Amino acid sequence: MNNIFKIRISKKIGSVRCNIVLLDSVYQLPFKLEVLGENFKTETKKSDFYPYSFVNAETLFYKGETPHIKYFKTCVTEAKYKELAKKS
């Protein structure tokens, strides 16, 4: 079973043709990335602690305090937010 897919994107900009090839896999790892990070005791871990709704063109390179909890997924509790925000 082949679970790897490839997307080719090509666009001509002026006289130059730009090509991008994206490769991704579908369910190649036996566990979620968060679990694998814990099992292999990696320094950087996967988590849901990311303010997805905060990111836009104006805040893409934002530097400063951790964005308000309202920008995070609803699964982030206030206690977890406070704990992780201290590390930022």
N, CA, C and O atoms as a MOPAC input file, in Angstrom:
PM7 MOZYME 1SCF
protein

 N      0.84200 1    -1.17900 1     0.00000 1
 C      0.00000 1     0.00000 1     0.00000 1
 C      0.88900 1     1.24500 1     0.00000 1
 O      1.77000 1     1.37100 1     0.85100 1
 N      0.67300 1     2.15600 1    -0.93400 1
 C      1.47200 1     3.36800 1    -1.04000 1
 C      0.73000 1     4.51500 1    -0.35600 1
 O     -0.29900 1     4.97100 1    -0.85500 1
 N      1.24000 1     4.97800 1     0.77200 1
 C      0.58700 1     6.03500 1     1.53500 1
 C      1.31400 1     7.36600 1     1.44300 1
 O      1.11500 1     8.24700 1     2.27900 1
 N      2.15300 1     7.51200 1     0.43300 1
 C      2.86400 1     8.77600 1     0.26300 1
 C      2.27200 1     9.47300 1    -0.94800 1
 O      2.05800 1     8.86100 1    -1.99500 1
 N      2.01200 1    10.76400 1    -0.78900 1
 C      1.48400 1    11.49400 1    -1.92700 1
 C      2.37600 1    12.67700 1    -2.25000 1
 O      3.08600 1    13.19800 1    -1.39000 1
 N      2.32600 1    13.08800 1    -3.50800 1
 C      3.17800 1    14.16500 1    -3.99800 1
 C      2.30800 1    15.20300 1    -4.68200 1
 O      1.41400 1    14.86400 1    -5.45700 1
 N      2.57300 1    16.46500 1    -4.39200 1
 C      1.87900 1    17.56700 1    -5.05300 1
 C      2.94400 1    18.44700 1    -5.69400 1
 O      3.88100 1    18.88900 1    -5.02800 1
 N      2.79300 1    18.69700 1    -6.98400 1
 C      3.71300 1    19.58500 1    -7.69100 1
 C      2.98900 1    20.89200 1    -7.98500 1
 O      1.87200 1    20.89700 1    -8.50200 1
 N      3.63800 1    21.98900 1    -7.65000 1
 C      3.08400 1    23.31600 1    -7.91200 1
 C      4.10200 1    24.05800 1    -8.76000 1
 O      5.28100 1    24.11700 1    -8.41000 1
 N      3.65700 1    24.61900 1    -9.86100 1
 C      4.55100 1    25.32000 1   -10.76400 1
 C      3.90600 1    26.63700 1   -11.17100 1
 O      2.71700 1    26.68800 1   -11.48500 1
 N      4.70000 1    27.69800 1   -11.16200 1
 C      4.17300 1    29.00100 1   -11.56300 1
 C      5.28300 1    29.80100 1   -12.21400 1
 O      6.42100 1    29.80600 1   -11.74400 1
 N      4.94400 1    30.47000 1   -13.28900 1
 C      5.91800 1    31.32100 1   -13.95800 1
 C      5.79000 1    32.72200 1   -13.38900 1
 O      4.71600 1    33.32300 1   -13.40800 1
 N      6.90600 1    33.23100 1   -12.88200 1
 C      6.95100 1    34.58200 1   -12.32400 1
 C      7.95300 1    35.36500 1   -13.16500 1
 O      9.16300 1    35.16800 1   -13.05600 1
 N      7.43600 1    36.24600 1   -13.99800 1
 C      8.30300 1    36.94100 1   -14.94400 1
 C      8.83400 1    35.93800 1   -15.94600 1
 O      8.06500 1    35.22600 1   -16.59300 1
 N     10.15400 1    35.88100 1   -16.07600 1
 C     10.76000 1    34.92500 1   -17.00400 1
 C     11.25100 1    33.66300 1   -16.29500 1
 O     11.86600 1    32.80300 1   -16.92600 1
 N     10.98600 1    33.54200 1   -14.99200 1
 C     11.47100 1    32.40900 1   -14.20600 1
 C     10.30900 1    31.48900 1   -13.83800 1
 O      9.26200 1    31.95400 1   -13.38900 1
 N     10.49500 1    30.18800 1   -14.03000 1
 C      9.49200 1    29.21400 1   -13.61300 1
 C      9.88500 1    28.68700 1   -12.24600 1
 O     10.97900 1    28.14600 1   -12.08800 1
 N      9.01400 1    28.83300 1   -11.25300 1
 C      9.24200 1    28.35100 1    -9.88600 1
 C      8.47200 1    27.05800 1    -9.68800 1
 O      7.29500 1    26.96000 1   -10.03500 1
 N      9.15100 1    26.06800 1    -9.12500 1
 C      8.53700 1    24.76600 1    -8.88200 1
 C      8.64900 1    24.41200 1    -7.40600 1
 O      9.69100 1    24.61500 1    -6.78300 1
 N      7.58000 1    23.88800 1    -6.86700 1
 C      7.56500 1    23.40300 1    -5.49400 1
 C      7.00100 1    21.98500 1    -5.52400 1
 O      5.98800 1    21.72000 1    -6.17100 1
 N      7.66600 1    21.08900 1    -4.82200 1
 C      7.17600 1    19.72100 1    -4.71700 1
 C      6.95800 1    19.41800 1    -3.24500 1
 O      7.88600 1    19.52500 1    -2.44400 1
 N      5.74900 1    19.04300 1    -2.88800 1
 C      5.40900 1    18.69900 1    -1.51500 1
 C      5.19800 1    17.19300 1    -1.42400 1
 O      4.41800 1    16.61900 1    -2.18300 1
 N      5.89700 1    16.56500 1    -0.49500 1
 C      5.72500 1    15.13900 1    -0.23400 1
 C      5.18900 1    14.98100 1     1.17300 1
 O      5.64500 1    15.66200 1     2.09100 1
 N      4.24400 1    14.10500 1     1.35100 1
 C      3.70000 1    13.85800 1     2.68100 1
 C      3.29800 1    12.39900 1     2.79400 1
 O      3.09900 1    11.71000 1     1.79300 1
 N      3.18500 1    11.95400 1     4.00500 1
 C      2.78700 1    10.57700 1     4.23800 1
 C      1.47100 1    10.54100 1     4.98700 1
 O      1.08800 1    11.50000 1     5.65800 1
 N      0.80100 1     9.43800 1     4.86200 1
 C     -0.46900 1     9.25300 1     5.54100 1
 C     -0.30900 1     8.08700 1     6.51200 1
 O     -0.16300 1     6.93600 1     6.09900 1
 N     -0.33600 1     8.39400 1     7.78100 1
 C     -0.30300 1     7.36400 1     8.82500 1
 C      0.90300 1     6.43200 1     8.73000 1
 O      0.75800 1     5.21700 1     8.86100 1
 N      2.08300 1     6.98900 1     8.50600 1
 C      3.28400 1     6.16900 1     8.42600 1
 C      3.83300 1     5.84200 1     9.81200 1
 O      4.50900 1     4.82800 1     9.98200 1
 N      3.55300 1     6.67900 1    10.79400 1
 C      4.06100 1     6.46400 1    12.13900 1
 C      3.03200 1     5.69900 1    12.97000 1
 O      1.83000 1     5.91200 1    12.81200 1
 N      3.48700 1     4.82300 1    13.84200 1
 C      2.54700 1     3.98300 1    14.58800 1
 C      1.79400 1     4.70500 1    15.70600 1
 O      0.80200 1     4.18000 1    16.21000 1
 N      2.24300 1     5.89600 1    16.10100 1
 C      1.60500 1     6.64000 1    17.18600 1
 C      1.51800 1     8.11100 1    16.80600 1
 O      2.11900 1     8.54400 1    15.82300 1
 N      0.77800 1     8.86600 1    17.58200 1
 C      0.71500 1    10.30900 1    17.39300 1
 C      2.09300 1    10.89600 1    17.68700 1
 O      2.85800 1    10.32300 1    18.46200 1
 N      2.41400 1    12.04500 1    17.06700 1
 C      3.71600 1    12.67500 1    17.28700 1
 C      3.94200 1    13.03000 1    18.75300 1
 O      5.06600 1    12.95300 1    19.24800 1
 N      2.88300 1    13.41600 1    19.44000 1
 C      3.00200 1    13.75600 1    20.85800 1
 C      3.48400 1    12.54100 1    21.65600 1
 O      4.35400 1    12.66800 1    22.51800 1
 N      2.92200 1    11.37100 1    21.37100 1
 C      3.29100 1    10.13300 1    22.07200 1
 C      4.71200 1     9.71700 1    21.70000 1
 O      5.48400 1     9.31100 1    22.56900 1
 N      5.06400 1     9.81400 1    20.42100 1
 C      6.41500 1     9.44600 1    19.99700 1
 C      7.46100 1    10.33600 1    20.66800 1
 O      8.51400 1     9.84800 1    21.07800 1
 N      7.18300 1    11.63100 1    20.78300 1
 C      8.09900 1    12.54300 1    21.45100 1
 C      8.32400 1    12.16600 1    22.90000 1
 O      9.44400 1    12.24700 1    23.40600 1
 N      7.26300 1    11.75600 1    23.56400 1
 C      7.38500 1    11.32200 1    24.96500 1
 C      8.15800 1    10.00900 1    25.05400 1
 O      9.03100 1     9.85700 1    25.90800 1
 N      7.83800 1     9.06300 1    24.17500 1
 C      8.51300 1     7.76300 1    24.19700 1
 C     10.00500 1     7.86400 1    23.92200 1
 O     10.80200 1     7.15500 1    24.53500 1
 N     10.38700 1     8.75100 1    22.99500 1
 C     11.79500 1     8.89300 1    22.63400 1
 C     12.49100 1    10.00000 1    23.42500 1
 O     13.65500 1    10.31600 1    23.18000 1
 N     11.76100 1    10.58200 1    24.37200 1
 C     12.30600 1    11.62700 1    25.24100 1
 C     13.00900 1    12.73800 1    24.44600 1
 O     14.13600 1    13.12600 1    24.75200 1
 N     12.31000 1    13.23400 1    23.42000 1
 C     12.86400 1    14.30300 1    22.59700 1
 C     12.78800 1    15.62900 1    23.33500 1
 O     11.92800 1    15.83000 1    24.19300 1
 N     13.69500 1    16.52300 1    22.99300 1
 C     13.72600 1    17.83800 1    23.63100 1
 C     12.50800 1    18.66800 1    23.21400 1
 O     11.90100 1    19.34700 1    24.04200 1
 N     12.16000 1    18.61000 1    21.94700 1
 C     11.00100 1    19.33800 1    21.43000 1
 C      9.84500 1    18.35900 1    21.29300 1
 O      9.99200 1    17.28800 1    20.70400 1
 N      8.72100 1    18.72600 1    21.82900 1
 C      7.55500 1    17.83800 1    21.82700 1
 C      6.41400 1    18.46200 1    21.02600 1
 O      6.29000 1    19.68500 1    20.95700 1
 N      5.59800 1    17.62800 1    20.43400 1
 C      4.38700 1    18.06100 1    19.73500 1
 C      3.31700 1    18.34100 1    20.77700 1
 O      3.15200 1    17.58100 1    21.73200 1
 N      2.60100 1    19.42300 1    20.59000 1
 C      1.51400 1    19.73000 1    21.52000 1
 C      0.43000 1    20.52400 1    20.79400 1
 O      0.61100 1    20.94400 1    19.65100 1
 N     -0.68500 1    20.72000 1    21.46800 1
 C     -1.76700 1    21.54200 1    20.92000 1
 C     -1.61100 1    22.99800 1    21.33100 1
 O     -2.46900 1    23.82800 1    21.02900 1
 N     -0.53100 1    23.30500 1    22.01300 1
 C     -0.31200 1    24.64700 1    22.52400 1
 C      0.24000 1    25.53700 1    21.41200 1
 O      1.44100 1    25.80300 1    21.35600 1
 N     -0.63100 1    25.98400 1    20.54800 1
 C     -0.24800 1    26.88600 1    19.46500 1
 C     -1.43300 1    27.78700 1    19.14300 1
 O     -2.54500 1    27.29600 1    18.94700 1
 N     -1.21300 1    29.09000 1    19.08600 1
 C     -2.32000 1    30.03100 1    18.85800 1
 C     -2.69300 1    30.15200 1    17.37800 1
 O     -2.46000 1    31.18900 1    16.75700 1
 N     -3.27200 1    29.08700 1    16.81800 1
 C     -3.58600 1    29.06800 1    15.39100 1
 C     -4.43000 1    30.25800 1    14.95600 1
 O     -4.18600 1    30.81900 1    13.88800 1
 N     -5.40700 1    30.65400 1    15.74700 1
 C     -6.27900 1    31.75100 1    15.32800 1
 C     -5.62000 1    33.12300 1    15.51000 1
 O     -6.19500 1    34.13200 1    15.10200 1
 N     -4.44300 1    33.17900 1    16.10400 1
 C     -3.70300 1    34.43500 1    16.26600 1
 C     -2.88600 1    34.75600 1    15.01200 1
 O     -2.64200 1    35.92200 1    14.70000 1
 N     -2.47300 1    33.72400 1    14.31000 1
 C     -1.56500 1    33.89800 1    13.18700 1
 C     -2.30300 1    34.40900 1    11.95700 1
 O     -3.30300 1    33.83500 1    11.52600 1
 N     -1.78700 1    35.49900 1    11.40500 1
 C     -2.27500 1    36.03700 1    10.14400 1
 C     -1.12100 1    36.82200 1     9.51700 1
 O     -0.01100 1    36.81000 1    10.05100 1
 N     -1.35700 1    37.48500 1     8.42400 1
 C     -0.29100 1    38.19500 1     7.71600 1
 C      0.36600 1    39.26400 1     8.59800 1
 O      1.56800 1    39.50500 1     8.48100 1
 N     -0.39700 1    39.89300 1     9.46100 1
 C      0.14100 1    40.97100 1    10.30100 1
 C      0.92300 1    40.45500 1    11.50200 1
 O      1.80700 1    41.15100 1    11.99900 1
 N      0.61900 1    39.25600 1    11.97500 1
 C      1.28200 1    38.72800 1    13.17300 1
 C      2.25700 1    37.59600 1    12.86100 1
 O      2.74900 1    36.93400 1    13.77400 1
 N      2.53400 1    37.37300 1    11.59400 1
 C      3.36300 1    36.24200 1    11.19200 1
 C      4.73400 1    36.24500 1    11.87100 1
 O      5.24100 1    35.18500 1    12.23800 1
 N      5.32800 1    37.40400 1    12.03800 1
 C      6.65500 1    37.49800 1    12.66000 1
 C      6.57300 1    38.14400 1    14.04700 1
 O      7.50600 1    38.81700 1    14.48400 1
 N      5.46200 1    37.93300 1    14.72300 1
 C      5.21600 1    38.51500 1    16.04500 1
 C      6.26400 1    38.06700 1    17.05700 1
 O      6.61200 1    36.88800 1    17.13400 1
 N      6.75500 1    39.01800 1    17.82200 1
 C      7.63500 1    38.72400 1    18.95300 1
 C      7.06600 1    39.47600 1    20.13900 1
 O      6.76900 1    40.66700 1    20.04800 1
 N      6.91600 1    38.77900 1    21.24500 1
 C      6.35800 1    39.41600 1    22.42000 1
 C      5.80400 1    38.38500 1    23.36900 1
 O      6.17100 1    37.21100 1    23.31400 1
 N      4.92700 1    38.82200 1    24.23300 1
 C      4.32500 1    37.92400 1    25.21100 1
 C      3.42800 1    36.89900 1    24.52500 1
 O      2.97900 1    37.10200 1    23.39600 1
 N      3.18000 1    35.81700 1    25.21000 1
 C      2.30300 1    34.77500 1    24.68600 1
 C      0.92000 1    35.36900 1    24.40800 1
 O      0.36500 1    36.05600 1    25.26600 1
 N      0.35400 1    35.11400 1    23.21900 1
 C     -0.97500 1    35.63200 1    22.90700 1
 C     -2.01900 1    35.14800 1    23.91900 1
 O     -1.83200 1    34.12600 1    24.58000 1
 N     -3.09900 1    35.88500 1    24.02500 1
 C     -4.18900 1    35.57200 1    24.95200 1
 C     -4.71400 1    34.15400 1    24.72300 1
 O     -4.66500 1    33.64100 1    23.60500 1
 N     -5.20600 1    33.53700 1    25.76600 1
 C     -5.71600 1    32.15200 1    25.70800 1
 C     -6.82600 1    31.97800 1    24.67700 1
 O     -7.02200 1    30.87000 1    24.17800 1
 N     -7.55300 1    33.03500 1    24.34600 1
 C     -8.65700 1    32.92300 1    23.38200 1
 C     -8.17400 1    32.51800 1    21.98500 1
 O     -8.97900 1    32.06600 1    21.17000 1
 N     -6.89000 1    32.67100 1    21.69500 1
 C     -6.34500 1    32.31700 1    20.38900 1
 C     -5.95200 1    30.84500 1    20.28600 1
 O     -5.60600 1    30.37400 1    19.20200 1
 N     -6.00100 1    30.11700 1    21.39500 1
 C     -5.61000 1    28.71600 1    21.41200 1
 C     -6.84200 1    27.82400 1    21.26100 1
 O     -7.97300 1    28.27200 1    21.44500 1
 N     -6.60400 1    26.55300 1    20.92400 1
 C     -7.70300 1    25.59800 1    20.82500 1
 C     -8.41400 1    25.49100 1    22.16800 1
 O     -7.82600 1    25.76400 1    23.21500 1
 N     -9.65600 1    25.09900 1    22.13200 1
 C    -10.44700 1    25.01100 1    23.36200 1
 C     -9.93900 1    23.92400 1    24.29900 1
 O    -10.27700 1    23.93100 1    25.48200 1
 N     -9.12700 1    22.98200 1    23.79000 1
 C     -8.63400 1    21.90400 1    24.65300 1
 C     -7.52800 1    22.38200 1    25.59600 1
 O     -7.12300 1    21.63500 1    26.48600 1
 N     -7.03400 1    23.60700 1    25.42300 1
 C     -6.00000 1    24.13900 1    26.31600 1
 C     -6.69900 1    24.73100 1    27.53700 1
 O     -7.45700 1    25.69500 1    27.43200 1
 N     -6.42800 1    24.13600 1    28.69100 1
 C     -7.03200 1    24.64100 1    29.92600 1
 C     -6.29300 1    25.89200 1    30.38200 1
 O     -5.16800 1    26.15000 1    29.95200 1
 N     -6.92200 1    26.65600 1    31.24100 1
 C     -6.28200 1    27.86500 1    31.75300 1
 C     -5.01900 1    27.52500 1    32.54000 1
 O     -4.02900 1    28.25400 1    32.47000 1
 N     -5.04700 1    26.42200 1    33.29100 1
 C     -3.87000 1    25.99800 1    34.06000 1
 C     -2.71400 1    25.64300 1    33.12300 1
 O     -1.57000 1    26.02900 1    33.36200 1
 N     -3.02600 1    24.89900 1    32.04900 1
 C     -1.97600 1    24.52500 1    31.09200 1
 C     -1.45000 1    25.76600 1    30.37300 1
 O     -0.24800 1    25.88300 1    30.13400 1
 N     -2.34200 1    26.68600 1    30.03100 1
 C     -1.94100 1    27.93500 1    29.38400 1
 C     -0.96200 1    28.70600 1    30.25900 1
 O      0.07600 1    29.16500 1    29.78100 1
 N     -1.28900 1    28.84800 1    31.53600 1
 C     -0.41600 1    29.58900 1    32.45100 1
 C      0.92900 1    28.90100 1    32.60000 1
 O      1.96500 1    29.56400 1    32.63000 1
 N      0.92100 1    27.58300 1    32.69400 1
 C      2.16400 1    26.81600 1    32.85600 1
 C      3.06200 1    26.95900 1    31.61700 1
 O      4.25500 1    27.24000 1    31.73200 1
 N      2.47600 1    26.76400 1    30.45400 1
 C      3.26800 1    26.81500 1    29.22200 1
 C      3.64600 1    28.23100 1    28.83500 1
 O      4.69800 1    28.43700 1    28.23000 1
 N      2.82300 1    29.20900 1    29.16200 1
 C      3.13200 1    30.59900 1    28.83200 1
 C      4.35100 1    31.08200 1    29.59200 1
 O      5.07000 1    31.95500 1    29.10500 1
 N      4.60100 1    30.53500 1    30.77300 1
 C      5.78000 1    30.91300 1    31.55000 1
 C      7.06600 1    30.51700 1    30.85200 1
 O      8.08900 1    31.18600 1    30.99900 1
 N      7.01800 1    29.41500 1    30.08200 1
 C      8.20100 1    28.90400 1    29.40000 1
 C      8.53300 1    29.72300 1    28.14800 1
 O      9.65600 1    29.66500 1    27.64700 1
 N      7.57200 1    30.47100 1    27.65400 1
 C      7.76900 1    31.23500 1    26.40200 1
 C      8.68600 1    32.40600 1    26.60800 1
 O      8.95800 1    33.15000 1    25.66600 1

